[in-house]
Amino acid sequence: MYDFAIVGGGIVGLATALQLVQRYPNARVVLLEKESTLAYHQTGHNSGVIHSGIYYKPGSFKARFCLAGHQALVQFCREQQIAYDLCGKVIVATTPQELPLLDTLYQRGLDHGLKVQKLTGEQVRAIEPHVRCLGGVRVPTTGIVDYRQVAHKYAELILAGGAEIHLDTKVEGLRSHHGVQILQTRRGELEANFLINCAGLFSDRMAHLAGVDPLAQIVPFRGEYYELVPERRYLVKTLIYPVPNPDFPFLGVHFTRMIDGSVHCGPNAVLSLKREGYRKRDFDLQDMAEVLGYRGFWKLIARHAPEGLQEMLRSLSRHLFVRSLQRLIPEVQACDLLPTPSGVRAQALKPDGQLVDDFLIVPAPHQIHVCNAPSPAATSSLEIGRAIVAQIPLLPSAPST
């Protein structure tokens, strides 16, 4: 019998467990992870960016959690001696039509209190000599880190705080009896006074197991990357992003210098045929049947068909992928790129075809369900965990620990 059971051993679940053991030091806390290692899926395939918050709508959870989460994460890395680098990034406009959008981003950065700098094309080249653009915005607080290392440090502190972490423990059933949450796992049954669902790509299914409708369904999008060969890493000194298309929910391909010195190029965004499908050939019949049978998916396709087609073509053609990269750095050639592992983003989609643009945290009696936590969830993880734990005493049947 536990006070709190957390489902999901990614960075959000771990951050939530860490906040619990810090706030309720005498509570019995258990975290359940279906894989044999922590941070295996979205966290382990993360681009490693410490986001600044410039993209996010003022007042949104993403903006609030990212701005505060950035500071909390950097402080955590300093205290725990985890390597990170606030190398900054430039967002660049390559066409005249993008310049007004760049102005909007610059103003949003100012609204968030960020020390952003507006740059001419020549000033951008002083930072990134190989970029060709009409203008840019520099965001000096953007950084890089290894989120898998951060997650494992969270786990170390969780265990030191007296909580338990059970690996290879998939939750296969869930029922509530007089307020007690009874979880059936492949290793047996356990009970908890309170359930926190941080199951990522399977968060909607976990919510449904608990009898909760999150009013959205997870649709998996695979992000495919290339890596610059070592002798061409000099082309990128920090992070280089295009101006995002405001009508499309993804940022577009960009260059990211990783904490190990490698440089990743991407991602595109294509429908994954499996919720944990990191390869193009990965397929799961149930996952695909759910997507194709969901009316929200077809409405999304109708709304973004041209952009979606471009993403698919870029997935199939290295030549087209390279052309997208050449918009930012014309010197990049196909021979400069090596394939590198993909990631899969758990994106919540509403029945009307609108992507859930913000974090989606759904409370229920004796439960909280995190049903949408895409980027910048890793940057925001400590703040998301803090917000989840702060909700618990406000619920009618909060555990007394």
C-alpha positions in Angstrom: 0.0 0.0 0.0 1.4 3.4 -1.1 0.4 7.0 -0.7 1.4 7.9 -4.3 1.9 5.7 -7.4 3.4 7.3 -10.5 3.1 5.6 -13.8 5.9 6.5 -16.2 9.7 6.7 -15.7 10.4 9.6 -18.1 11.6 12.9 -17.0 8.2 14.3 -16.1 7.3 11.2 -14.0 10.7 11.3 -12.3 10.5 15.1 -11.6 7.0 14.6 -10.1 8.3 11.8 -7.8 11.2 14.0 -6.8 8.8 16.8 -5.8 6.7 14.4 -3.9 9.5 13.0 -1.8 10.7 16.6 -1.1 7.2 17.9 -0.1 6.0 14.7 1.7 9.2 13.2 3.2 7.3 10.6 5.1 5.0 9.5 2.2 5.2 6.1 0.6 5.9 6.8 -3.0 6.4 4.3 -5.9 7.2 4.9 -9.5 6.4 2.3 -12.1 8.2 2.0 -15.4 7.4 -0.7 -18.0 10.9 -0.7 -19.5 14.0 -2.1 -18.0 15.6 1.4 -17.8 14.4 4.9 -17.0 14.1 7.7 -19.5 14.0 5.3 -22.4 11.5 6.9 -24.7 10.8 10.6 -25.2 13.4 11.7 -22.6 16.1 9.4 -24.0 15.5 10.6 -27.6 15.3 14.3 -26.7 17.3 16.9 -28.6 18.9 18.1 -25.4 17.8 21.7 -25.7 17.2 23.9 -22.6 14.5 26.0 -24.0 14.1 29.7 -23.3 10.3 30.0 -23.7 10.4 32.5 -26.6 8.0 30.5 -28.8 5.2 30.1 -26.3 2.0 32.1 -25.9 2.2 34.5 -22.9 0.1 33.1 -20.0 0.1 29.5 -21.3 1.3 26.6 -19.2 4.2 26.1 -21.7 5.4 29.7 -21.2 5.0 29.8 -17.4 6.5 26.4 -16.8 9.3 26.9 -19.3 10.4 30.3 -18.1 10.5 29.1 -14.4 11.7 25.6 -15.4 14.7 26.9 -17.3 15.9 28.6 -14.1 15.2 25.6 -11.9 16.9 23.2 -14.3 20.0 25.3 -14.7 20.3 25.6 -10.9 19.7 21.9 -10.5 22.5 21.1 -13.0 24.9 23.5 -11.2 24.1 21.9 -7.8 24.4 18.4 -9.1 27.4 19.1 -11.3 25.7 18.0 -14.5 27.3 19.4 -17.7 25.3 22.0 -19.5 26.0 24.9 -21.8 24.0 28.1 -22.2 25.4 28.5 -25.7 22.4 30.6 -27.0 20.6 30.2 -30.3 19.7 32.3 -33.4 16.4 32.2 -35.1 16.8 33.4 -38.6 14.6 34.7 -41.4 15.7 33.6 -44.9 12.9 35.3 -46.9 11.3 38.8 -46.8 8.0 37.2 -45.8 9.6 35.8 -42.6 10.8 39.2 -41.3 7.4 40.3 -39.8 7.2 36.9 -38.1 10.7 37.4 -36.7 9.6 40.8 -35.4 6.7 39.1 -33.6 9.0 36.5 -32.0 11.4 39.3 -30.9 8.5 41.2 -29.2 7.3 37.9 -27.6 10.8 37.4 -26.2 10.7 40.9 -24.7 7.3 40.3 -23.3 8.7 37.2 -21.5 11.5 39.3 -20.0 14.2 37.5 -22.1 17.3 39.4 -23.1 16.8 38.8 -26.8 18.7 40.7 -29.4 17.5 41.6 -32.9 20.2 41.1 -35.5 20.9 42.0 -39.1 22.1 39.2 -41.4 25.6 40.4 -41.1 25.4 40.3 -37.3 24.0 36.8 -37.4 27.1 35.8 -39.5 29.3 37.2 -36.8 27.9 34.5 -34.5 27.3 31.8 -37.1 29.6 32.5 -40.1 28.1 29.9 -42.4 24.4 31.0 -42.1 22.9 33.0 -44.8 19.8 35.1 -43.8 18.2 38.5 -43.9 18.0 38.9 -40.2 17.7 37.1 -36.9 17.0 37.1 -33.2 19.5 35.8 -30.7 18.3 34.1 -27.6 21.3 33.9 -25.3 19.7 31.8 -22.5 19.0 28.8 -24.7 21.2 25.9 -23.7 22.0 22.2 -24.1 22.2 19.3 -21.7 21.9 15.5 -21.6 18.4 15.0 -20.3 19.0 11.3 -19.7 21.7 12.2 -17.3 19.3 14.7 -15.6 16.6 12.1 -15.3 19.0 9.5 -13.7 20.0 12.2 -11.2 16.4 12.7 -10.4 16.1 9.0 -9.8 19.1 8.9 -7.6 17.6 11.6 -5.4 14.2 9.9 -5.4 15.7 6.7 -4.1 17.8 8.6 -1.5 14.5 10.2 -0.3 13.0 6.7 0.5 10.8 6.2 -2.5 10.7 3.1 -4.7 11.3 2.7 -8.4 10.0 -0.5 -10.1 11.3 -1.3 -13.6 9.9 -3.9 -15.9 6.5 -3.1 -14.3 3.9 -2.4 -16.9 0.4 -1.4 -15.6 -2.1 -3.6 -17.4 -5.2 -2.8 -15.3 -6.6 -0.2 -13.0 -9.6 0.1 -10.8 -10.7 2.2 -7.9 -12.3 0.9 -4.7 -13.5 3.3 -2.1 -10.9 5.8 -3.3 -8.0 3.3 -3.3 -6.3 2.9 -6.7 -5.6 -0.7 -7.4 -3.0 -1.3 -10.1 -2.6 -4.6 -11.8 0.9 -5.0 -13.2 2.8 -7.8 -14.8 4.6 -8.3 -11.5 1.5 -8.4 -9.4 -1.0 -6.0 -7.8 -0.4 -2.9 -5.7 -2.5 -0.2 -4.1 -2.1 3.5 -3.7 -4.2 6.4 -2.2 -3.3 8.6 -5.2 -2.4 7.9 -8.8 -0.3 10.2 -11.1 -0.3 9.2 -14.8 2.9 10.3 -16.6 2.8 7.6 -19.2 3.8 9.8 -22.1 2.9 8.0 -25.4 0.4 5.9 -23.5 -1.0 8.6 -21.2 -4.4 8.6 -22.9 -4.8 4.8 -22.7 -3.8 5.0 -19.0 -6.4 7.7 -18.4 -9.1 5.5 -20.1 -8.1 2.6 -17.9 -8.8 4.9 -15.0 -12.2 5.8 -16.4 -11.1 9.4 -17.3 -11.7 10.9 -20.7 -8.9 13.4 -21.5 -11.0 14.8 -24.5 -7.9 14.2 -26.7 -6.0 11.3 -28.2 -2.3 10.7 -28.5 -1.1 10.7 -32.1 2.6 9.7 -32.4 4.8 11.8 -34.7 8.3 10.6 -35.5 11.0 13.2 -35.8 13.9 12.1 -38.1 17.4 13.5 -37.7 20.7 13.4 -39.4 24.1 14.2 -37.8 26.9 16.2 -39.3 30.1 14.2 -39.9 32.8 15.2 -37.4 34.9 17.1 -39.9 31.9 19.4 -40.8 30.8 20.2 -37.2 32.6 23.6 -37.5 29.6 24.8 -39.7 27.5 25.1 -36.5 28.7 26.9 -33.4 25.5 27.1 -31.3 21.8 26.4 -32.3 20.3 27.6 -35.5 16.5 27.7 -36.0 14.3 28.9 -38.8 11.4 31.2 -38.2 8.5 28.8 -37.5 5.5 28.7 -39.7 2.6 30.0 -37.5 0.1 27.8 -39.4 2.0 24.6 -38.8 2.5 23.2 -35.3 6.1 22.1 -35.7 9.3 24.2 -35.7 10.9 23.0 -38.9 14.4 21.4 -39.4 17.2 23.1 -37.5 20.8 22.6 -36.3 21.4 21.6 -32.7 24.8 21.3 -31.2 24.7 18.6 -28.6 26.5 18.6 -25.2 28.9 15.9 -26.5 29.9 18.2 -29.4 28.0 16.4 -32.1 25.6 18.4 -34.3 22.1 17.1 -35.1 20.1 18.3 -38.1 16.3 18.0 -38.0 13.8 16.9 -37.2 11.0 16.6 -39.7 7.6 15.5 -38.4 5.8 12.5 -39.9 3.1 10.2 -38.6 4.7 7.2 -36.8 3.0 3.9 -37.6 3.6 2.8 -34.0 3.5 4.7 -30.7 7.1 3.7 -30.0 8.1 3.4 -33.7 11.6 4.9 -34.0 12.2 3.2 -37.4 10.3 3.8 -40.6 9.4 0.1 -40.8 8.0 -0.1 -37.3 4.2 -0.8 -37.3 1.6 -1.7 -34.8 -1.9 -2.6 -35.9 -3.7 -1.3 -32.8 -1.8 2.0 -32.8 -2.6 2.6 -36.5 -6.3 1.5 -36.1 -6.7 4.0 -33.3 -5.2 6.8 -35.4 -7.1 6.0 -38.6 -10.3 5.5 -36.8 -10.1 8.9 -35.0 -12.0 11.7 -36.7 -9.7 14.3 -35.3 -6.8 12.8 -37.3 -8.6 13.2 -40.6 -9.5 16.8 -39.7 -5.9 17.5 -39.0 -4.9 16.0 -42.3 -7.4 18.2 -44.1 -6.1 21.3 -42.4 -2.4 20.7 -42.9 -2.3 18.5 -46.0 0.3 20.6 -48.0 2.7 20.9 -45.0 2.2 17.2 -44.1 3.0 16.2 -47.7 6.2 18.2 -47.6 7.2 16.5 -44.3 6.6 13.0 -45.9 8.6 13.8 -49.0 11.4 15.1 -46.9 11.3 11.8 -44.9 11.6 9.8 -48.2 14.2 12.0 -49.9 17.6 12.9 -48.4 17.9 15.4 -51.2 14.8 17.3 -50.0 16.0 17.1 -46.4 19.3 18.6 -47.4 17.6 21.4 -49.4 15.7 22.4 -46.2 19.0 22.6 -44.3 20.6 24.6 -47.1 18.0 27.4 -46.5 20.0 28.0 -43.3 23.5 26.9 -44.3 24.0 26.7 -48.0 27.3 24.8 -47.6 25.7 21.7 -46.2 25.8 18.8 -48.7 24.3 15.3 -48.6 27.8 13.8 -48.0 28.0 15.8 -44.8 25.2 13.9 -43.1 24.9 10.6 -41.3 21.6 9.1 -40.1 21.0 9.3 -36.4 18.3 7.8 -34.2 14.8 9.3 -34.4 12.5 10.4 -31.7 8.7 10.0 -31.3 6.6 12.8 -29.9 3.4 12.1 -28.0 1.1 14.8 -29.4 -2.5 15.1 -28.0 -5.1 15.8 -30.7 -8.6 17.0 -30.1 -11.6 15.5 -31.9 -12.0 18.7 -34.0 -8.5 18.2 -35.5 -6.8 20.8 -33.4 -3.5 19.8 -31.8 -3.4 20.5 -28.1 -0.9 23.4 -28.0 -0.3 23.4 -24.3 0.4 21.0 -21.5 -2.7 19.1 -20.6 -3.0 18.1 -17.0 -6.4 16.4 -16.1 -7.3 16.1 -12.5 -9.8 13.4 -11.3 -10.7 12.1 -7.8 -7.6 10.5 -6.3 -5.8 10.9 -9.7 -4.0 13.3 -11.9 -3.3 12.6 -15.6 -0.6 14.3 -17.6 -2.0 13.8 -21.1 0.1 16.2 -23.2 3.6 17.1 -22.3 5.6 17.7 -25.5 8.6 20.0 -25.8 9.5 22.0 -23.7 8.5 19.4 -21.1 12.1 18.3 -20.3 13.1 22.0 -19.7 10.0 22.5 -17.6 10.1 19.1 -15.8 10.8 20.4 -12.3 8.0 23.1 -12.7 5.5 20.5 -14.1 6.3 18.2 -11.2 5.9 21.1 -8.7 2.5 22.1 -10.3 1.2 18.5 -10.2 2.1 18.1 -6.5 0.6 21.5 -5.7 -2.7 20.3 -7.0 -3.0 17.3 -4.8 -4.0 19.1 -1.5 -6.6 21.0 -3.4 -8.4 17.8 -4.4 -11.3 16.6 -2.2 -9.6 13.4 -1.2 -6.0 14.3 -1.0 -3.8 11.8 0.8 -2.9 12.7 4.4 0.8 12.0 4.8 
